[in-house]
């Protein structure tokens, strides 16, 4: 029996909510992840300017099937140029990754239609809505001695105009003794279930959820599933790996957290790719991508972690193992075109922090 798009979406959403609430049985995890190989990389010069803006701080990437462009968000807090996103094109083939050509840029606009003021936001992730072509983007808010500003998920038209905002779970609001840590809030986001759901991740543990990861212990952060219209449906505990090395010369200056998430399959809401980005002063970065399974995890929406059963995960790839000449601050990922071999391509981008000693790096991987 054939069903219309609305009916299929309704059935899919109902099934997805059941999965999110733990009604589906746990799937057996394979012993190892799919084979991953490097296709190529491209480095964008740090001094590149495009349409009057400094190209850098690229912390999120997504592919727009309507236009054939990749959409990239800069985490410039309107300090160098107005907070903005870019569009770009590049070829991804069996022979590698072609040169990156920027095709457009627009400032992100407030509800009043103006660019955001300096330090009034902290952009991180951007996703193309598969239903409308609008852009859903996250920003991390602010936590200082004098300012508590909530993180948020906002919606922009392709020209940057403000189109709405989703609610966030109450436990992700900035409060004096709870909520996200400074600069460790809504770093990751992805559409799931064909666009019926929007999934976000907190980079590091909420204050009420315990300490951050160290070289001896991991930590626990949260992944939230909500309807595309905004209603939070479920939240799951995600176990972060310990920091991979000790910093030098001063110990204790290492971090690890979720920099990006991506639906492993556009129609299966139970599995997401999770990019854990670690940085250790005096050592460098370690970038690992895991496949996380939400099926058997405990729903901890607006609840303490307690003895909650976390999501399970398996390593997809450690970028130290694929033969890259450089490995920088990789923060964004999206699926690219499928190769003639049947492999999927996974496209990554690094945030150079507008620093002379870092790079803007595009990476293409083939995933079997």
PyMOL commands that set and color helices and strands:
alter all, ss='L'
color gray80, all
select helices_A, chain A and resi 5-20+170-172+193-195+207-209+319-321
alter helices_A, ss='H'
color red, helices_A
select strands_A, chain A and resi 36-44+49-50+53-54+58-64+69-74+84-89+92-93+96-97+101-107+123-128+135-139+142-143+148-149+152-156+162-166+186-192+197-202+219-227+232-240+254-265+268-280+284-293+312-318+330-338+344-350+360-367
alter strands_A, ss='S'
color yellow, strands_A
deselect
rebuild
show_as cartoon
